[in-house]
């Protein structure tokens, strides 16, 4: 049905819809759709185009559209009828409540469980007591924070600085270490946020795959031969692989990189204190060549928006200059707050309980999936990297059941979808609900009627 006289048809065309989106990312699509629905531009009962049609017309992946659709479904703005299509609706009073396992679960959310994040009042009061408060002099990192974080750092850096959060820290590190158009070796798979930051930086990438021990030595050698001047990876609690680099592999990487002293290393520690006290880094083995970016948002709360970077003085200086031309500075109050949290024994005990509970949740679901024939690897993170046979078709089928997952294609440099990623950190369900979710994933994954099933 075509648009007539400015009215929206009962069946919307894909080109009409995509022209009204503010952006083509998952969040931009979902936000634009909510606006169209709340404004009444899209009426309740309007049938939406298929995910495949939207992807073809809009020039975006089916996985991105499906993820946006599932976000809308979880919010109550659309509903999908079996074999009947997807239709616009308005949220009811109960739609904002956590989704029961019978209807599905959002495995695409990597947000921390806020019940394991500390109260900030006391730490903020200590932050307010920073001696240099109100000084006009820029302090990119205050001495109390250096004193608090130093004992937790895997090596002694030449210089320190802070950034606004996990993504900003990595982006600034990339911009400091890698000139525009320069080649950077990047682990693959990797966190989708790392891929976004690399895109923003305009870096040329070469993939370095992982095996059980960490980044592959043969891939690293190939990347260097192709001109890589920087290597970016996650040393511990890898997302999505849930692995930590072994000490043996760190030694092998250091031996190889030691023969190529022009290659710099960026280490992304996105989980910070939640990853545990054990330190994993190339910093002690490659002096003056490693910059580590560690985030504290997942452990202490997203409102802190603080990450700490330590590494070579030349790179730290560039990071400070690249941050609003050297004029930006993380609030001394927030820096002091993080210092107080790092030194608080009760907060340390809370973080330990969080690590234990997150590990229990992941293991419970991994065990349930293993009993149903899935090959589960890794045990040091907050996600499950699940091999699948049907690619995009499986993601769509799970989304239709209200089970939102991260397509593996968003975690790989080449966009291949051979896995799906399940974030388990918010999976605060009992065993019966866990078993029902595992049953639903098994039913969808092993359904040979799915197009593309191998």
C-alpha positions in Angstrom: 0.0 0.0 0.0 1.4 3.4 -0.9 1.4 6.6 1.1 -1.6 8.7 0.3 -2.1 12.4 1.1 0.5 12.5 3.8 -1.2 9.7 5.8 0.8 6.7 6.9 -0.4 3.4 5.3 -1.4 0.4 7.3 1.6 -1.4 5.7 4.8 0.8 5.7 7.2 0.6 2.8 10.9 0.0 3.8 12.1 3.1 1.9 9.5 5.4 3.5 10.5 4.1 7.0 14.3 4.2 6.6 14.2 7.8 5.3 12.9 8.9 8.7 15.6 7.4 10.8 18.2 9.7 12.4 21.0 7.1 12.0 21.5 3.5 10.8 22.8 2.1 14.1 20.8 -0.1 16.4 20.2 2.7 19.0 19.5 5.3 16.4 16.9 3.1 14.6 15.2 2.2 17.9 15.1 5.8 19.1 13.7 7.0 15.7 11.0 4.4 15.8 10.0 5.3 19.3 9.7 8.9 18.3 7.6 8.1 15.2 5.3 5.9 17.3 4.9 8.4 20.2 4.3 11.2 17.8 1.5 9.2 16.1 3.3 9.2 12.8 3.3 5.4 13.0 -0.2 4.3 14.2 -0.9 1.4 16.4 -1.5 -1.7 14.3 0.7 -0.6 11.4 2.5 -3.5 9.9 6.3 -3.0 9.5 8.4 -4.2 6.6 10.4 -7.4 7.0 13.9 -7.2 8.5 15.3 -8.5 5.2 13.5 -5.7 3.2 14.7 -3.0 5.5 18.2 -4.2 5.5 18.3 -4.3 1.7 16.7 -0.9 1.2 18.7 0.8 4.0 22.0 -0.8 3.2 22.5 -2.1 6.7 22.9 -5.6 8.2 19.9 -7.7 9.1 21.4 -8.2 12.5 21.4 -4.5 13.2 17.8 -4.2 12.2 16.8 -7.3 14.2 18.6 -5.9 17.3 16.7 -2.6 17.0 13.5 -4.5 16.5 14.1 -6.6 19.6 14.9 -3.4 21.7 11.5 -2.1 20.6 9.9 -5.4 21.4 11.3 -5.4 24.9 10.1 -1.8 25.4 6.6 -2.8 24.2 6.5 -0.7 21.0 6.2 -3.6 18.6 4.9 -7.1 18.6 5.7 -10.0 16.3 3.0 -12.5 15.3 4.2 -16.0 14.4 4.1 -16.0 10.5 2.1 -12.8 10.6 4.7 -10.0 10.7 5.7 -7.3 13.1 3.2 -4.6 14.1 3.3 -1.3 16.0 1.8 -1.2 19.5 2.0 1.1 22.6 3.7 -0.1 25.8 1.3 -1.2 28.5 2.0 -0.4 32.2 3.9 -3.6 32.8 6.2 -3.4 29.7 9.0 -1.7 31.6 9.3 -4.5 34.1 12.1 -7.1 33.8 11.2 -9.6 31.2 10.3 -13.1 32.5 12.2 -16.1 31.2 9.0 -17.5 29.6 9.0 -14.5 27.2 12.7 -14.2 26.6 15.7 -12.4 27.9 18.0 -9.6 26.8 21.4 -11.2 26.4 22.7 -8.2 24.4 22.8 -5.9 27.4 26.3 -5.7 28.9 25.3 -3.4 31.7 26.4 -4.3 35.2 24.0 -5.4 37.9 23.5 -2.3 39.9 22.9 -4.2 43.1 26.7 -5.0 43.1 27.8 -1.4 42.7 28.8 0.5 45.8 27.0 3.5 47.3 28.9 6.6 46.4 28.0 9.0 49.2 31.1 8.4 51.4 33.5 8.2 48.5 32.1 11.4 47.0 32.6 13.2 50.3 36.3 12.1 50.2 36.5 13.3 46.6 35.2 16.7 47.7 38.1 16.8 50.2 40.8 16.8 47.5 43.4 19.4 48.5 43.7 21.0 45.1 40.0 21.4 44.6 39.2 24.7 42.7 42.8 25.1 41.6 43.0 26.6 38.0 45.9 24.3 37.2 44.9 21.3 35.1 45.4 18.0 36.9 44.9 15.2 34.4 45.4 12.8 37.3 45.7 13.7 41.0 48.3 12.3 43.3 45.8 10.4 45.6 44.5 8.5 42.5 48.0 7.6 41.4 48.8 6.4 44.9 45.6 4.3 45.0 45.8 2.8 41.5 49.6 2.2 41.4 49.6 -1.0 43.5 46.9 -2.5 41.3 48.7 -1.8 38.0 50.7 -4.6 36.3 53.7 -2.5 35.5 55.1 0.9 36.4 54.2 3.3 33.6 56.2 6.4 32.7 53.1 8.6 33.0 49.4 8.5 33.9 46.2 10.3 32.8 42.5 9.8 33.0 39.7 9.8 30.4 35.9 10.0 30.5 35.1 6.3 30.3 35.9 3.0 28.7 35.2 3.9 25.1 36.9 7.3 25.3 40.0 5.8 26.9 40.5 3.4 24.1 39.7 5.9 21.4 42.3 8.3 22.8 44.8 5.6 23.1 44.3 4.6 19.4 44.5 8.2 18.3 47.8 8.7 20.2 49.4 5.5 19.0 48.2 5.2 15.5 48.3 8.0 12.9 45.4 8.4 10.5 45.5 5.6 7.8 48.2 3.6 9.7 47.8 -0.1 10.1 46.8 -1.5 13.4 46.7 -5.2 14.4 43.4 -6.0 16.3 42.3 -9.1 18.0 39.2 -10.7 16.3 36.7 -11.3 17.7 36.7 -8.3 19.9 34.3 -6.0 21.7 31.9 -4.2 19.4 32.9 -0.9 21.1 36.5 -1.4 20.1 35.3 -1.8 16.5 33.3 1.4 16.8 36.3 3.3 18.1 38.6 2.0 15.3 36.0 3.2 12.8 35.9 6.6 14.4 39.7 6.8 14.3 39.8 5.8 10.6 42.4 3.1 11.3 43.3 0.4 8.8 42.9 -3.0 10.6 44.5 -6.4 10.3 42.8 -9.2 12.2 44.7 -11.3 14.8 42.7 -14.4 15.8 42.5 -16.1 19.2 43.1 -19.6 20.3 42.8 -21.2 23.8 45.9 -19.3 25.0 45.4 -15.8 23.5 46.2 -13.9 20.3 47.7 -16.2 17.7 51.4 -15.8 17.1 51.2 -16.7 13.4 48.5 -14.0 12.9 50.5 -11.5 14.9 53.6 -12.2 12.7 51.4 -11.8 9.5 50.0 -8.5 10.8 53.5 -7.1 11.4 54.6 -8.2 8.0 51.6 -6.2 6.6 52.8 -3.0 8.2 51.0 -3.0 11.6 52.6 -0.4 13.9 50.1 -1.0 16.8 48.6 -4.1 18.4 45.3 -3.7 20.3 43.9 -6.5 22.4 42.1 -7.4 25.7 44.5 -9.2 28.1 41.9 -10.5 30.5 38.2 -11.2 30.8 37.9 -11.0 27.0 34.6 -9.9 25.6 33.1 -11.9 23.9 35.5 -15.0 24.3 35.5 -15.0 28.1 39.2 -15.8 28.1 42.4 -14.5 29.7 45.7 -14.6 27.9 48.0 -17.2 29.5 51.4 -16.4 30.8 52.9 -18.7 28.2 51.3 -16.8 25.4 52.3 -13.4 26.9 55.9 -14.6 26.7 55.6 -15.7 23.1 54.0 -12.4 22.1 56.8 -10.5 24.0 59.5 -12.6 22.1 57.9 -11.8 18.8 57.3 -8.1 19.5 60.7 -7.8 21.1 62.1 -8.3 17.6 60.0 -5.5 16.2 60.5 -2.6 18.6 58.6 -0.2 16.4 55.3 -1.9 17.3 53.3 -0.3 20.2 50.7 -2.2 22.3 47.3 -1.0 23.6 45.7 -3.1 26.3 42.0 -2.7 26.9 40.9 -3.7 30.4 37.2 -2.8 30.2 36.0 -4.6 33.3 38.7 -3.1 35.7 38.3 -4.3 39.3 35.6 -6.8 38.3 38.3 -8.8 36.4 40.0 -9.7 39.6 43.3 -8.9 41.3 45.5 -11.1 39.0 47.3 -8.9 36.5 47.8 -9.9 32.9 49.9 -7.6 30.7 52.7 -7.2 28.3 53.8 -4.1 30.2 56.4 -5.9 32.3 57.9 -7.6 29.3 58.0 -4.7 26.8 59.1 -1.6 28.8 58.1 1.7 27.4 55.9 0.2 24.6 52.6 -0.6 26.3 49.7 1.6 27.2 47.0 0.1 29.4 43.5 1.6 29.5 41.4 0.4 32.5 37.8 1.4 33.1 36.0 1.6 36.4 32.4 2.2 35.3 31.3 -1.4 35.3 32.6 -1.9 38.8 31.7 1.4 40.5 28.8 2.8 38.4 28.3 4.4 35.0 27.9 7.9 36.4 31.6 8.0 37.4 32.7 7.8 33.7 36.3 7.4 34.6 39.1 5.3 33.0 42.8 5.5 33.8 45.6 5.2 31.3 49.2 4.4 32.1 52.1 4.0 29.6 54.8 5.8 27.7 55.2 9.5 28.5 55.1 10.5 24.8 51.7 8.7 24.3 50.2 10.0 27.5 51.1 13.5 26.4 49.4 13.0 23.1 46.3 11.7 24.8 46.1 14.8 27.0 46.5 17.0 23.9 43.9 15.0 21.9 41.4 15.5 24.6 39.9 18.8 23.6 43.3 20.1 22.6 44.6 19.6 26.1 41.9 21.7 27.8 39.7 18.8 29.1 40.3 17.3 32.5 38.4 14.7 34.5 36.8 16.3 37.6 39.1 16.1 40.6 36.0 15.2 42.6 35.5 12.1 40.5 39.1 11.3 40.5 39.1 11.5 44.3 36.0 9.4 44.5 37.6 6.6 42.4 40.7 6.8 44.7 38.5 6.4 47.8 36.7 3.4 46.2 39.9 1.7 45.3 41.2 2.0 48.9 37.9 1.0 50.6 38.0 -2.5 52.1 34.1 -2.8 52.2 34.0 -1.8 48.5 36.7 -4.4 47.7 34.6 -7.1 49.5 31.5 -6.0 47.5 33.4 -6.3 44.2 34.7 -9.7 45.2 31.1 -10.8 45.8 30.1 -9.4 42.4 32.9 -11.4 40.7 31.7 -14.6 42.4 28.1 -14.0 41.5 28.8 -13.1 37.9 30.9 -16.2 37.5 28.1 -18.3 39.0 25.5 -16.9 36.6 27.7 -17.5 33.6 28.6 -21.0 34.7 25.0 -22.0 35.4 23.9 -21.0 31.9 27.0 -22.4 30.2 26.4 -25.7 31.9 22.7 -25.7 30.8 23.8 -25.0 27.2 26.5 -27.7 27.4 24.0 -30.3 28.4 22.1 -29.4 25.2 25.0 -30.1 22.9 26.7 -26.7 22.6 30.4 -26.3 22.7 31.2 -23.8 25.4 34.7 -22.4 25.9 36.3 -19.8 28.1 35.6 -19.2 31.8 37.1 -15.8 32.8 34.6 -13.3 31.6 30.9 -12.2 31.5 29.8 -13.7 28.2 29.3 -16.9 26.3 30.6 -17.1 22.7 28.2 -19.6 21.2 29.0 -21.3 17.8 25.9 -21.5 15.5 25.1 -22.9 12.2 22.4 -20.7 10.7 23.9 -17.2 11.2 21.4 -14.3 10.7 18.5 -16.6 10.5 19.1 -17.8 14.0 19.5 -14.3 15.3 16.1 -13.4 13.8 14.5 -16.5 15.1 15.7 -15.9 18.6 14.6 -12.2 18.4 11.1 -13.4 17.4 11.0 -15.3 20.6 12.0 -12.3 22.7 15.6 -13.6 23.2 17.9 -10.7 22.2 21.5 -11.6 21.4 24.5 -9.9 20.0 25.3 -11.2 16.5 28.9 -12.4 16.3 29.3 -10.3 13.1 29.3 -7.2 15.3 32.4 -8.6 17.1 34.5 -9.5 14.1 36.5 -7.3 11.7 35.2 -9.1 8.6 31.5 -9.2 9.7 31.3 -12.9 9.6 28.5 -14.5 11.7 29.6 -17.9 12.9 28.8 -17.2 16.6 26.3 -15.3 18.8 27.3 -13.6 22.0 25.3 -14.0 25.2 26.1 -11.5 28.0 25.3 -13.2 31.3 26.1 -10.6 33.9 22.4 -9.6 34.5 21.1 -13.1 34.3 19.7 -13.1 37.9 17.3 -16.0 37.3 16.7 -19.3 39.1 17.5 -22.7 37.6 14.0 -23.4 36.2 14.1 -20.1 34.2 17.7 -20.8 33.1 16.6 -24.2 31.8 13.7 -22.8 29.9 16.0 -20.2 28.2 18.5 -22.9 27.3 15.7 -25.0 25.8 14.5 -22.1 23.7 18.0 -21.5 22.3 18.5 -25.2 21.6 15.2 -25.4 19.8 16.0 -22.4 17.6 19.6 -23.3 17.0 19.0 -26.9 16.0 15.9 -26.3 13.8 16.9 -27.5 10.4 14.1 -25.6 8.8 16.1 -22.4 9.2 17.4 -21.2 5.9 21.2 -21.5 6.0 21.4 -24.3 8.5 24.6 -26.2 7.9 
